[in-house]
Amino acid sequence: MVRLIAIAALCATIVDVLWFLVFSHYNRRKGTLVLRWVEAACSSRGRLLHSNWLSRSCLQAQVSFAAHWFENAKVTIRLLPRPLLIQWLLCLWRHQRETVTFEADIDGSPGFNLEISRHRWLTQKPKEISDNTRNWTLSRPGPVVLTTRTEWADELTPLVNTLMTSRGHNLLSVRFRSDSPNLTATIPLDALSGEEATASFLSVLRDLAAGSSASRH
């Protein structure tokens, strides 16, 4: 009996080690691929300085851009903790997503603090609505902005309009601060399918930075 328990424990240890090694390699390959997309997308206006793994599932890189674009820019790629099985299962259960976060200072810090989070509510058609015997009136509203501000400042309109465009609809959150980093934006990793999508993401960030600059004048 003791021998069987020892064999089972040894097999479990081997499986756990193999799992850790395989998925550590998988995460590294995936993170490196996304970083290549970022490097290719900003090749005309910037260059990758250096990168390092903060953990088995978090890769961070410093990026240098041309003048009047971004300063002190860094990109953080957060992957699911696949090498750690229990943590991975918890992330799946909580529906956590892999993300790419861009942080940078912009040419002249914003004169306001603003945090924008995007939420989508999706639902199946209830049976009551599908019932043809009832005379339901359905409407399809556009995006709705819920704000904690008591007064809406005109300077925020260009920023929100940028997020409403088709190019900005994938952003999960955007934060402007008067302190460094002035701009922080997060997008789900699955929205970056290649160099073209990554370049579009950087273009949206540039539009947001330009909108922030315009709001100061």
Secondary structure, DSSP 4 states (H G I P E B T S, - for coil): -HHHHHHHHHHHHHHHHHHHHHHHHHHHHHHHHHHHHHHHHTTTTEEEEEEEEEETTEEEEEEEE-TTT-EEEEEEEE---TTSHHHHHHHHHTT---EEEEEEE-SS--SS-EEEE------PPPHHHH-TTS-------------S-SS--GGGHHHHHHHHSTTTTT--EEEE-SSSSSEEEEEEGGG--SHHHHHHHHHHHHHHHHHHHHTT-
